[in-house]
Amino acid sequence: MNSGGDQGGSSVSDEEWERFVRESAEGVRDAPKEPSARARMVTRRLREQPEPPAGWREHRPPRQKRRYRYVIGWLAALALLIVALRPSLVTDLFDGGDGTDAAPLAAESVRPTGPPPTDDAQGPTLDEPFRGSPAARWADGADGISVPEAKATGWMSRAQVRQALGQTRDFLERSSIDADVLRGERPRKAIAYINPHQEDMRRFLRTAFDHPGKKYDPTLLFSRFDPREARLVGDVVKTRGRMTYEVGERDALKVSTDVTYVYPVVGTDEDGADGTEVKRVIVRRSVVVSWDNPATVVTEPGTFGLVSFKTTTSNAGCDNTGGYLTPYTDDTDGTAQPHDGSTVDPFDRSRSLEEQLRADGDKGCGTATRS
């Protein structure tokens, strides 16, 4: 027997050959089996189906999306139509529906082209005295008076013009916004800006405060209420207006102002108690002053000459002669504010006050369309 292995002889032992014969007869566990006829039929049906059936808890997105896009577009168009008809529905989301927290308007640098839009008919309250009014978006106090950039003009340098403009605005604040003046006190700080050598103004001021009347009416230049009849609600006065300047007579600096003031007030009874009905008195004033050259005009430092002043008031009665702004109240005894049937929008600043007065002429006492 050759132990090196002969190619012509068998190398399988008797034990291995016997195990091979036995396993072949019994069948190998992992050997592949031919599928049955039923298994072949099920397999063929599954292959013929385009996709497996959806399970009852399975989520499958819809194939058709056009219907949903159509519904969304229709709802968007409906929302735009509603906003166009009722824009306040959008603004109310930001200001609570009263306009008090709405974004403030930018300063008025030029004359507007038309009146502000009309808000919803919401009246003022003690907590929200400017609710439902265009003034709700105006600035508080003197911040609503726009001051232009200063340039050297007339006899004044740029720095002097800047100072004169600031003092002019300070005069407007002390004459129409100062809390003491609004309570009926004399506007001494404002009067201090008026040239004491201007004799016609000295006579007007003296007569207007000592013996007020239709011709000598201090409310033409100053806002003041009789505390026995009315008091301001809160401490905020809404304003909107601007200042312009040019060279005046004798090389002076001529400053023109046009400002609208809104005062929320309540009446007071005989015992001095405040009422609960809030009225908004609206005053528009056009005041023109001249900062004269002391080399040509007798004046005092820090004072100006009054060239002109014009005023219109709304919700303050007609032909007041007592020296105070008098808010009217609707009542049943025939003392409601008289009017001649004409109307005026006190918030329309698209025309100058002079143009408005010329257009109104002698129509008498009109009625404000809003406040």
Rosetta blueprint (number, residue, H / E / L):
1 M L
2 N L
3 S L
4 G L
5 G L
6 D L
7 Q L
8 G L
9 G L
10 S L
11 S L
12 V L
13 S L
14 D H
15 E H
16 E H
17 W H
18 E H
19 R H
20 F H
21 V H
22 R H
23 E H
24 S H
25 A H
26 E H
27 G L
28 V L
29 R L
30 D L
31 A L
32 P L
33 K L
34 E L
35 P L
36 S L
37 A H
38 R H
39 A H
40 R H
41 M H
42 V H
43 T H
44 R H
45 R H
46 L H
47 R H
48 E H
49 Q L
50 P L
51 E L
52 P L
53 P L
54 A L
55 G L
56 W L
57 R L
58 E L
59 H L
60 R L
61 P L
62 P L
63 R L
64 Q L
65 K L
66 R H
67 R H
68 Y H
69 R H
70 Y H
71 V H
72 I H
73 G H
74 W H
75 L H
76 A H
77 A H
78 L H
79 A H
80 L H
81 L H
82 I H
83 V H
84 A H
85 L H
86 R L
87 P L
88 S H
89 L H
90 V H
91 T H
92 D H
93 L H
94 F H
95 D H
96 G L
97 G L
98 D L
99 G L
100 T L
101 D L
102 A L
103 A L
104 P L
105 L L
106 A L
107 A L
108 E L
109 S L
110 V L
111 R L
112 P L
113 T L
114 G L
115 P L
116 P L
117 P L
118 T L
119 D L
120 D L
121 A L
122 Q L
123 G L
124 P L
125 T L
126 L L
127 D L
128 E L
129 P L
130 F L
131 R L
132 G L
133 S L
134 P H
135 A H
136 A H
137 R H
138 W L
139 A E
140 D E
141 G H
142 A H
143 D H
144 G H
145 I E
146 S E
147 V L
148 P L
149 E L
150 A L
151 K L
152 A L
153 T E
154 G L
155 W L
156 M E
157 S L
158 R H
159 A H
160 Q H
161 V H
162 R H
163 Q H
164 A H
165 L H
166 G H
167 Q H
168 T H
169 R H
170 D H
171 F H
172 L H
173 E H
174 R H
175 S H
176 S H
177 I L
178 D L
179 A H
180 D H
181 V H
182 L H
183 R L
184 G L
185 E L
186 R L
187 P L
188 R H
189 K H
190 A H
191 I H
192 A L
193 Y L
194 I E
195 N L
196 P L
197 H L
198 Q L
199 E H
200 D H
201 M H
202 R H
203 R H
204 F H
205 L H
206 R H
207 T H
208 A H
209 F H
210 D H
211 H L
212 P L
213 G L
214 K L
215 K L
216 Y L
217 D L
218 P H
219 T H
220 L H
221 L L
222 F L
223 S L
224 R L
225 F L
226 D L
227 P L
228 R L
229 E L
230 A E
231 R E
232 L E
233 V L
234 G L
235 D L
236 V L
237 V L
238 K E
239 T E
240 R E
241 G E
242 R E
243 M E
244 T E
245 Y E
246 E E
247 V E
248 G L
249 E H
250 R H
251 D H
252 A L
253 L E
254 K E
255 V E
256 S E
257 T E
258 D E
259 V E
260 T E
261 Y E
262 V E
263 Y E
264 P E
265 V E
266 V E
267 G E
268 T E
269 D L
270 E L
271 D L
272 G L
273 A L
274 D E
275 G E
276 T E
277 E E
278 V E
279 K E
280 R E
281 V E
282 I E
283 V E
284 R E
285 R E
286 S E
287 V E
288 V E
289 V E
290 S E
291 W E
292 D L
293 N L
294 P L
295 A L
296 T L
297 V L
298 V L
299 T L
300 E L
301 P L
302 G L
303 T L
304 F E
305 G E
306 L E
307 V E
308 S E
309 F E
310 K E
311 T E
312 T E
313 T E
314 S E
315 N L
316 A L
317 G L
318 C L
319 D L
320 N L
321 T L
322 G L
323 G L
324 Y L
325 L L
326 T L
327 P L
328 Y L
329 T L
330 D L
331 D L
332 T L
333 D L
334 G L
335 T L
336 A L
337 Q L
338 P L
339 H L
340 D L
341 G L
342 S L
343 T E
344 V E
345 D L
346 P L
347 F L
348 D L
349 R L
350 S L
351 R L
352 S L
353 L H
354 E H
355 E H
356 Q H
357 L H
358 R H
359 A H
360 D H
361 G L
362 D L
363 K L
364 G L
365 C L
366 G L
367 T E
368 A E
369 T L
370 R L
371 S L
